Amino acid sequence: MKLGYFGTPEHSAKLLQALLDSDLAEVTFVVTNPDRAKGRSKIPEPSPVKKIALEHGLPVFQYESIKKEKEKALSDIGSLEAELYVVFAYGSILPKEVYAHAPLTSINLHGSLLPDLRGASPVQTALWRGYTKTGITIQYIGERMDEGDVLLTKEIEISPEDDTGTLMDKITEAGIESILQLLRNYDGKPFSATPQNSAFATYCGKIKPEDRILDWNLNAEELHNRIRALYPDAVGTTTFRGKRLNILKTRTSALEAEADPRPGSLKRLDKKGLLTQCGDGRFLEILELQPENKNRMSASDFLNGSRIQEGETFG
């Protein structure tokens, strides 16, 4: 089978590489987001998907807005004879003229068990809401986001230590296995699929800048879930002594509540550990953090350098 591939970030590049390494399909072209400036140099860099594609000599197409440039896109990819388009984290919504162009149309790998968590941030939202399991769905692309018929689902367990980075790794691994399984079982006919029951649909939006600001009035479990949902791409943030402080890794503490809790107040734990009081009177243990203009560090290193005084707070 000949495939066209749409994707952009690192985890999407892993699926592309797996397809190229298999003998199940031939990738005829790649569509990815335009090169973006990164770091202090501000020099545009190709996406991880583009890097893989160029290494394998594949045609690469990039559009600032594929919706506005759909005629050009169809002209670019129309003669490359892909039977199926595979989409994983491309970063833009495909217009119908594009996703329906291939004879077998287009399939999308989504990071939840649809119809739960339709939308832009299913992995982060599963962690934020405290889910203990999630999964992947392979679906046909339709006119409305994440409402297409389902070809395959696979459940994934979420551990208490998972953050968006580790959970995305699990989802990518499951997605690769599932896409290869579909291709392995392909019999020349369109893949069978089941309509979603929209009565059970839930939704999630994009992570916004204000979502990063940690509110210590929340309970400890909520704060822990938010911090791991934001890591490593957005990162939860607070303030300390008037400067920004990123909170990278935490865990809830079994230490009993204070009689008069003050959300955000700090407490040493065995001289090396750092606890922060939360709104429910429980403590959140800070494991790793990053002060403004400094490298990430352990709580122990932070305590050694900051010499926290009684009564000091985060936020």
Secondary structure, DSSP 8 states (H G I E B T S, - for coil): -EEEEEE-SHHHHHHHHHHHHSSS-EEEEEEE---EEETTTTEEE--HHHHHHHHTT--EEE-S-TTTTHHHHHHHHGGG--SEEEEES-SS---HHHHT-STT-EEEEESSSTTTTEES-HHHHHHHTT-SEEEEEEEE--SSTT-S-EEEEEEEE--TT--HHHHHHHHHHHHHHHHHHHHHT--SS----B---GGG--EE----GGGGB--TTS-HHHHHHHHHHHTTTT-EEEEETTEEEEEEEEEE------SS--TTBEEEETTTEEEEE-TTS-EEEEEEEEETTS--EEHHHHHHHH---TT-B--
